[in-house]
Structures are given as C-alpha cells and as structure tokens.
Amino acid sequence: MNDIPAIKSHDIILASQSPRRQHLLKELGINFTVRIKEVPELYPDYLKEEAIAVYLAKLKADAFLSELNEHELLITADTIVWVNGQVLGKPTDYDDAFRMLKILSGTMHTVYTGVCLITQQKEKTFWASTQVYFRQLGDHEIEYYLNSHQPYDKAGAYGIQEWIGYVGVERINGSYFNVMGLPIQKLYDELTNF
C-alpha cells in the first residue's frame, strides 16, 4: 500500500526495464510492479529536444492503455541526449557508443526525460531537462569505460552514476536523477497532484 495520499487508491505500474528507474522509484517509497512491452522508439523527424522524450513516453503509455484496470496508474518514461542540434539515443554497438562519447567530450549537452502518468480516466505528461558539462575525454578513457561497462541501454552511451560520470562530468545544471533516467522530485510532485 502506498502512503502518498494521491496514489493510495491506485496500484502503480512502472513500464520500464531500466534498473535505474526501478531503483529510483523504490527509493521514493512507492510500491509498484513492473510491466514490460516492446515498443519501437520511433518519432516524427520534426520533433526536437523535450518533444521527442515526451512523445516517446506517451507512445509507450498508449501501448498499455487498453490493458489498464480502473485501479492502476501507469508510469512510462523516455530519456534522450540532445547535443549540437541532434539527438543521441541508445547506441547500437561499441563503435556507435564510442562515436557518441566523442561527440559529448568537451561539450555541454542536455538530457531530457519525458514522463507519462496514465489511468483509465486521466493522463498527464511532463518533462525535465538537465545540462551536463563533460571535460575533454581521451580515447583511452572512452575505451576503458566501454570495455568495463555496458552502456548500450543508456541514452548518449553513458551512465552518470558510472565511472565515466566520476571522471568526465565537470558539473550539471538541473536534476542529477533526471540524467539517470527519471526526474524523481518532479515525478513525486506530479504524483501527489495527480
């Protein structure tokens, strides 16, 4: 049973296989179950920045809508990295991950997470952004990270909570947890007002 008043009457479902999202929601003190469904992460070319993340979060939620019962509240999320007018999603392989980290090296990029809360009766989408400043990374550092970690399920090919975040991130402006994949403070506010 959840103690947050607004969600006491709902069973919370997190539609994400991300261990980071699951950990953050658990740390918030919310009881939830996980449901997974493969949804192609495709979006119209004209979308930019936060609009991509919100569109994909809503797309994931729509895939579950017909299955929700009246007591269930579904949470979906999608995180992208935006740098120099382009989106970086999840890398396809080692070379793609290396390419992404070379792009991020020595620059500022913005991490956007779109979130959708949906029940049979109601829907709410929102987003958060965080600016992340990377120092210049050497090729050997990128290679070490890619050989010692598996960032292929992460937008921009990195996890801020991993080695590359320790040595590469000079500073951030915004929510740290947003960069991990879930703007947990904003999610809490939205859930309590839902």
QUIPE-V805945 format. One record per residue. RES is the residue in three letters. OMEGA is omega in whole degrees, 0 to 359 (* if undefined). BURIAL is 1 if it has 24 or more other C-alpha atoms within 12 Angstrom, else 0. Layout:
RES_OMEGA_BURIAL / RES_OMEGA_BURIAL
//
This chain:
MET_179_0 / ASN_181_0 / ASP_177_0 / ILE_189_0 / PRO_186_0 / ALA_182_0 / ILE_178_1 / LYS_185_0 / SER_182_0 / HIS_167_1 / ASP_184_1 / ILE_176_1 / ILE_174_1 / LEU_180_1 / ALA_180_1 / SER_175_1 / GLN_179_0 / SER_177_1 / PRO_180_0 / ARG_178_1 / ARG_179_1 / GLN_179_1 / HIS_182_0 / LEU_180_1 / LEU_177_1 / LYS_180_0 / GLU_177_0 / LEU_178_1 / GLY_182_0 / ILE_172_1 / ASN_183_1 / PHE_171_1 / THR_181_0 / VAL_172_1 / ARG_183_1 / ILE_174_0 / LYS_178_0 / GLU_178_0 / VAL_179_0 / PRO_183_0 / GLU_180_0 / LEU_182_0 / TYR_179_0 / PRO_183_0 / ASP_185_0 / TYR_181_0 / LEU_180_0 / LYS_171_1 / GLU_187_1 / GLU_181_1 / ALA_178_1 / ILE_182_1 / ALA_179_1 / VAL_179_1 / TYR_182_1 / LEU_176_1 / ALA_179_1 / LYS_178_1 / LEU_178_1 / LYS_180_1 / ALA_182_1 / ASP_180_1 / ALA_182_0 / PHE_192_1 / LEU_184_1 / SER_182_0 / GLU_184_0 / LEU_171_1 / ASN_188_0 / GLU_182_0 / HIS_185_0 / GLU_175_1 / LEU_184_1 / LEU_175_1 / ILE_172_1 / THR_181_1 / ALA_173_1 / ASP_182_1 / THR_175_1 / ILE_173_1 / VAL_180_1 / TRP_182_1 / VAL_177_1 / ASN_175_0 / GLY_179_0 / GLN_180_0 / VAL_172_1 / LEU_176_1 / GLY_178_1 / LYS_180_1 / PRO_180_1 / THR_181_0 / ASP_182_0 / TYR_183_1 / ASP_179_0 / ASP_178_0 / ALA_178_1 / PHE_179_1 / ARG_181_0 / MET_182_1 / LEU_174_1 / LYS_178_1 / ILE_183_1 / LEU_183_1 / SER_176_1 / GLY_182_0 / THR_171_1 / MET_173_1 / HIS_180_1 / THR_175_1 / VAL_177_1 / TYR_170_1 / THR_173_1 / GLY_181_1 / VAL_175_1 / CYS_172_1 / LEU_184_1 / ILE_172_1 / THR_176_1 / GLN_187_0 / GLN_194_0 / LYS_178_0 / GLU_177_0 / LYS_173_1 / THR_177_1 / PHE_181_1 / TRP_175_1 / ALA_178_1 / SER_178_1 / THR_175_1 / GLN_182_1 / VAL_181_1 / TYR_177_1 / PHE_169_1 / ARG_177_1 / GLN_180_0 / LEU_174_1 / GLY_179_0 / ASP_181_0 / HIS_178_0 / GLU_177_1 / ILE_179_1 / GLU_179_0 / TYR_181_0 / TYR_182_1 / LEU_179_1 / ASN_183_0 / SER_179_0 / HIS_181_0 / GLN_186_1 / PRO_187_1 / TYR_176_1 / ASP_185_1 / LYS_176_1 / ALA_180_1 / GLY_175_1 / ALA_175_1 / TYR_171_1 / GLY_183_1 / ILE_181_1 / GLN_180_0 / GLU_186_0 / TRP_183_0 / ILE_176_1 / GLY_180_1 / TYR_186_0 / VAL_188_0 / GLY_186_1 / VAL_180_1 / GLU_179_0 / ARG_175_0 / ILE_174_1 / ASN_184_0 / GLY_185_0 / SER_174_1 / TYR_184_1 / PHE_174_1 / ASN_180_1 / VAL_175_1 / MET_175_1 / GLY_179_1 / LEU_179_1 / PRO_195_1 / ILE_179_1 / GLN_179_0 / LYS_176_1 / LEU_179_1 / TYR_179_1 / ASP_181_0 / GLU_178_1 / LEU_182_1 / THR_179_0 / ASN_184_0 / PHE_*_1
//
